[in-house]
Amino acid sequence: MRRQARACLRLARMLTHIAIGLGTVLLRFRGMPVEEQQARVQAWAREMLRRAGVQLQVQGTPPAHGPLLLVANHISWLDIPVMHAARHCRFVSKSDVQGWPVLGRLATAAGTLYIERESRRDALRVVHTMRDALDRGEILAVFPEGTTSNGIALLPFHANLLQSAISADAPVQPVGLRFIDGRTGAPSQAASYVGDETLIGSLWRTLCADGLVAVVHYGAPQQAAGRDRRTWAEDLRSVVDGLRRS
């Protein structure tokens, strides 16, 4: 009962924070310089984790500037605020996120690029948009598994979006994500969101968890160095697999 009461309090604080974020987006974002917008997004994400009872732990060196493409494994709905809290970046996300009430507006304000995953033509459009963003010196982020995994086994990496980094001659930085019990250091499934799990169930487990830690492990940036996108995707998958385990 005590744990449930604490979870309800965390939920109320999160909803209040979401409302504050929406107000900032609607009333103040338009007149802000891009750098200030990005700083606000990162600060908002850090506070969101705090209100959810999640501690952030960063290993390795986050990127100081772009152009750069971050490539990470995907475990939970919580991955995006976790990565924003570690370092602001523009995510590539499925197009239906744009239509989500409130959260879609916040994702758009954070700079999200949207893709219709079932459309090959739209994938080409997004690759061109990503290349242009990299040419402007931006930091982008993708989850090349294409969906969440259970945090134990890593799914194959889709290679299509890596073409943007090859075309822009931009580096890619692998990132390993994991959630652990801060008291024992053991892997935690509290935030998992995979298969038949519901978003509400995953959210409730997260809010009920004690000492949940989100670990963001940055690897060394690397260039394509003559590799085609499929070979590069396989090599990056191997590096990400090692980062999420260490």
PLY file of the C-alpha trace (Angstrom):
ply
format ascii 1.0
element vertex 246
property float x
property float y
property float z
element edge 245
property int vertex1
property int vertex2
end_header
0.00 0.00 0.00
2.83 2.40 0.85
4.51 1.71 -2.51
1.25 2.30 -4.38
0.67 5.60 -2.57
4.17 6.73 -3.54
3.52 5.70 -7.14
0.32 7.75 -7.20
2.22 10.76 -5.89
4.89 10.31 -8.55
2.22 10.05 -11.23
0.57 13.28 -10.08
3.92 15.06 -10.13
4.67 13.73 -13.61
1.30 14.87 -14.97
1.87 18.32 -13.49
5.29 18.45 -15.12
3.84 17.43 -18.49
1.28 20.23 -18.19
4.04 22.73 -17.39
6.02 21.51 -20.41
3.01 21.89 -22.69
2.43 25.41 -21.42
6.05 26.31 -22.13
5.79 24.90 -25.66
2.56 26.72 -26.44
3.39 30.08 -24.89
7.15 30.55 -24.95
8.96 28.21 -27.36
8.33 30.16 -30.54
10.40 33.15 -29.45
13.31 31.17 -27.97
16.67 30.66 -29.71
17.24 27.04 -30.72
20.00 26.60 -28.13
17.68 27.70 -25.35
14.92 25.41 -26.60
17.32 22.46 -26.48
18.49 23.37 -22.99
14.86 23.59 -21.84
14.09 20.16 -23.30
17.08 18.60 -21.52
16.20 20.26 -18.20
12.56 19.19 -18.59
13.58 15.58 -19.27
15.87 15.50 -16.21
13.07 16.79 -14.00
10.67 14.25 -15.50
13.00 11.41 -14.51
13.37 12.84 -11.00
9.61 13.05 -10.56
9.26 9.46 -11.79
11.82 8.31 -9.21
14.40 7.38 -11.86
18.08 8.22 -11.38
20.19 9.03 -14.44
23.70 7.59 -14.77
25.86 8.65 -17.72
28.95 6.68 -18.76
31.35 7.65 -21.50
31.33 11.05 -23.17
28.14 12.60 -24.57
28.61 14.53 -27.81
29.57 18.18 -27.43
28.31 19.14 -30.87
27.20 17.80 -34.24
27.06 16.71 -36.90
26.47 13.33 -35.29
24.05 10.42 -35.40
23.40 8.57 -32.13
22.47 4.89 -32.48
20.98 3.17 -29.42
19.16 0.01 -28.37
15.49 0.40 -27.50
13.90 -0.96 -24.31
11.15 1.35 -23.12
8.94 4.39 -23.67
11.32 5.93 -21.12
14.33 5.74 -23.48
13.59 9.07 -25.18
13.39 11.22 -22.01
16.42 9.34 -20.67
18.50 10.20 -23.74
17.19 13.77 -23.80
18.21 14.10 -20.14
21.72 12.90 -20.94
22.13 15.10 -24.02
19.56 16.84 -26.23
19.17 15.29 -29.67
16.55 15.11 -32.41
14.88 11.70 -32.57
13.49 9.91 -35.58
10.17 8.38 -34.50
7.19 6.61 -36.03
4.66 9.02 -37.52
1.73 8.10 -35.26
3.57 9.65 -32.29
2.87 13.03 -33.86
-0.86 12.51 -33.35
-0.67 11.53 -29.68
-2.52 14.00 -27.42
-0.12 16.30 -25.52
2.89 13.97 -25.86
2.91 14.37 -29.64
3.03 18.15 -29.24
5.94 17.84 -26.80
7.80 15.43 -29.11
7.40 17.82 -32.04
8.64 20.75 -29.96
11.72 18.68 -29.05
12.57 18.48 -32.76
11.38 14.95 -33.56
11.51 13.84 -37.20
8.65 11.53 -38.16
8.70 8.51 -40.45
6.01 6.19 -41.80
7.86 2.93 -41.21
5.79 0.90 -43.68
6.52 3.29 -46.55
9.77 2.86 -48.44
9.24 6.21 -50.16
8.86 7.96 -46.81
12.03 6.28 -45.54
13.91 7.85 -48.46
12.39 11.23 -47.62
13.49 10.93 -43.99
17.02 9.89 -45.00
17.28 13.07 -47.08
15.88 15.17 -44.21
18.36 13.58 -41.80
21.24 14.21 -44.19
20.27 17.88 -44.45
20.07 18.14 -40.65
23.50 16.54 -40.29
24.87 18.94 -42.91
23.63 21.75 -40.63
25.63 20.29 -37.74
22.75 18.79 -35.76
22.73 15.78 -33.41
20.17 13.12 -34.40
19.22 9.84 -32.73
17.67 6.60 -33.95
16.71 3.20 -32.54
17.75 0.91 -35.41
16.03 -2.15 -33.90
12.84 -0.44 -35.08
10.92 -1.50 -31.97
11.52 -2.17 -28.29
13.29 -5.35 -27.20
13.25 -7.10 -23.83
16.59 -5.65 -22.72
18.13 -9.15 -22.72
18.48 -9.98 -26.42
19.32 -7.31 -29.00
17.26 -7.33 -32.21
18.88 -6.95 -35.66
19.67 -3.37 -36.68
17.89 -1.91 -39.70
20.45 -0.14 -41.86
18.37 2.28 -43.97
18.66 5.40 -41.79
22.45 4.99 -41.55
22.58 6.13 -45.16
22.06 9.69 -43.91
25.37 9.60 -42.03
27.15 8.07 -45.02
25.74 10.72 -47.36
26.64 13.55 -44.96
30.03 12.01 -44.11
29.02 12.37 -40.45
30.17 10.21 -37.53
27.90 7.81 -35.68
28.15 7.38 -31.92
26.86 4.07 -30.48
24.90 4.24 -27.22
23.99 1.40 -24.86
20.89 1.78 -22.68
19.94 -0.30 -19.69
17.87 -0.08 -16.51
19.23 -1.42 -13.25
18.24 -1.72 -9.61
20.41 0.92 -7.95
20.54 -1.06 -4.70
21.85 -4.31 -6.18
23.16 -3.36 -9.63
21.03 -6.13 -11.15
19.16 -5.55 -14.43
15.62 -4.25 -13.92
12.58 -5.00 -16.10
10.45 -2.34 -14.40
10.48 0.03 -17.38
10.25 -2.62 -20.12
7.63 -2.07 -22.81
7.70 -4.97 -25.23
5.33 -7.43 -26.87
1.92 -7.52 -25.23
2.89 -5.20 -22.38
0.74 -2.08 -22.10
2.04 1.45 -21.72
-0.02 1.89 -18.56
1.39 -1.29 -17.06
4.95 -0.28 -17.88
4.40 3.20 -16.46
2.93 1.82 -13.24
5.82 -0.64 -12.74
8.27 2.22 -13.28
6.53 4.42 -10.71
6.41 1.57 -8.18
10.09 0.68 -8.55
12.59 1.38 -5.79
15.96 2.79 -6.79
15.49 2.47 -10.56
18.56 3.73 -12.45
18.68 4.51 -16.18
22.20 4.02 -17.54
23.27 5.76 -20.76
26.64 4.47 -21.96
28.23 6.45 -24.81
30.80 4.71 -26.98
33.39 6.29 -29.24
32.14 8.02 -32.42
33.10 6.29 -35.65
33.06 7.04 -39.37
31.79 4.70 -42.06
35.39 4.30 -43.31
34.27 2.72 -46.56
31.68 0.39 -45.04
28.27 0.13 -46.68
25.28 0.74 -44.45
24.51 -2.94 -43.81
28.06 -3.78 -42.76
28.18 -0.65 -40.61
24.85 -1.54 -38.97
26.16 -4.98 -38.02
29.35 -3.49 -36.57
27.39 -0.86 -34.61
25.05 -3.52 -33.25
28.05 -5.38 -31.85
29.38 -2.23 -30.17
25.97 -1.26 -28.74
25.57 -4.79 -27.40
28.85 -4.45 -25.51
27.99 -0.97 -24.18
24.63 -2.02 -22.78
26.25 -4.89 -20.90
29.16 -2.95 -19.37
0 1
1 2
2 3
3 4
4 5
5 6
6 7
7 8
8 9
9 10
10 11
11 12
12 13
13 14
14 15
15 16
16 17
17 18
18 19
19 20
20 21
21 22
22 23
23 24
24 25
25 26
26 27
27 28
28 29
29 30
30 31
31 32
32 33
33 34
34 35
35 36
36 37
37 38
38 39
39 40
40 41
41 42
42 43
43 44
44 45
45 46
46 47
47 48
48 49
49 50
50 51
51 52
52 53
53 54
54 55
55 56
56 57
57 58
58 59
59 60
60 61
61 62
62 63
63 64
64 65
65 66
66 67
67 68
68 69
69 70
70 71
71 72
72 73
73 74
74 75
75 76
76 77
77 78
78 79
79 80
80 81
81 82
82 83
83 84
84 85
85 86
86 87
87 88
88 89
89 90
90 91
91 92
92 93
93 94
94 95
95 96
96 97
97 98
98 99
99 100
100 101
101 102
102 103
103 104
104 105
105 106
106 107
107 108
108 109
109 110
110 111
111 112
112 113
113 114
114 115
115 116
116 117
117 118
118 119
119 120
120 121
121 122
122 123
123 124
124 125
125 126
126 127
127 128
128 129
129 130
130 131
131 132
132 133
133 134
134 135
135 136
136 137
137 138
138 139
139 140
140 141
141 142
142 143
143 144
144 145
145 146
146 147
147 148
148 149
149 150
150 151
151 152
152 153
153 154
154 155
155 156
156 157
157 158
158 159
159 160
160 161
161 162
162 163
163 164
164 165
165 166
166 167
167 168
168 169
169 170
170 171
171 172
172 173
173 174
174 175
175 176
176 177
177 178
178 179
179 180
180 181
181 182
182 183
183 184
184 185
185 186
186 187
187 188
188 189
189 190
190 191
191 192
192 193
193 194
194 195
195 196
196 197
197 198
198 199
199 200
200 201
201 202
202 203
203 204
204 205
205 206
206 207
207 208
208 209
209 210
210 211
211 212
212 213
213 214
214 215
215 216
216 217
217 218
218 219
219 220
220 221
221 222
222 223
223 224
224 225
225 226
226 227
227 228
228 229
229 230
230 231
231 232
232 233
233 234
234 235
235 236
236 237
237 238
238 239
239 240
240 241
241 242
242 243
243 244
244 245
